[in-house]
């Protein structure tokens, strides 16, 4: 499969909205969020919001300056069975 004709910088972005667009999965994300609103996957919206709060700059946060529960919430939002962001991404690829 060929790489779509888009700005190559978007492929190197850490901005989820750009990456979702480059991957061409905006509609699938909207479908999953709608399913979340309809209580089919109610936790997905929460997982998406938590994961979407992450930024490239947060990688450089000093050790000990982030609360342990906040870090755990991020990991859970990504890996949570059935409704985690990574689980969803794997299911559409």
N, C-alpha and C positions, 0 to 999 in steps of 0.2 A: 504494500500500500504506500502511496506517495504522501509526502508531507504537504499539507495544504499550503497554498500561497498566502502566507500571513507574515506579519512582522516577526522575524526570527527572535527578537528580544522577548516576545511574549512566551516563547518556549523556555526561556531562562528565568522567568519571573517566579516569585514566591507568592504572588497575588492570586488567591484561589479563583477569583472571578475571571481573571485573564486565562488561567490554566483550564478552567471549565470551558471557556469559550474556544480556546485553541483545540481542546480535545473533542469539541463538538457534542458535548453532553449536557448542554444547558436544559434542553427539554426533558431529559431523563432526570436531572436534578429537580426540576419543577414538578415532575410527576411524583417523585419520591417525597418531596415536601408536601404536596397535596395529599398523598397517602398518609403522611404524618398528621395533617390537620383532620383527616377523616378517621383517625384512630386505627388505621391499618398498621402503621408503624409509628406509634405516638412518640417514641423516644428519639426518632431520627432528627427531628427539628432541633431538639436540645443538643444532640451530639454535633450536628452541623454548626450550630451557633458557637459552641465551645471550641471546636476545631478551627472555625473561621476567625476566632479572636487571636490565634497564633500569628506572629509576624516574624519575619527574618530577624528583626532587631532583638526579639526575645531570646534568640540563641545566645546573645551576649550578656544576658542578665547575670549579675554576680551570683555565684553559688551562695545559697542561704538567704537570698533576698526575695525569693518566691516561696509562697506557702506550699507545703507538701501536698495539701489537699487540692490545690489548684493544679499542680503538676499531675497528680493522680487523675483528676477530672479530665484533663486533656488526653492522657493515655487511654482512659476508659472510653472517651468520646470517639476515639479513633478505632479502638479494638473491640468495643462492646458487641457481643454476639447478636446477630440479626439486625441491629440498628446502628452499629458503628460505621463511621465514614469509610474506613478501609474495607470493611466487609461489603458495603454497598458498591464501592468502586470495583472490587474484585468480581462482584456479581454481574456487572454490566460490561466487563471486558472479555 
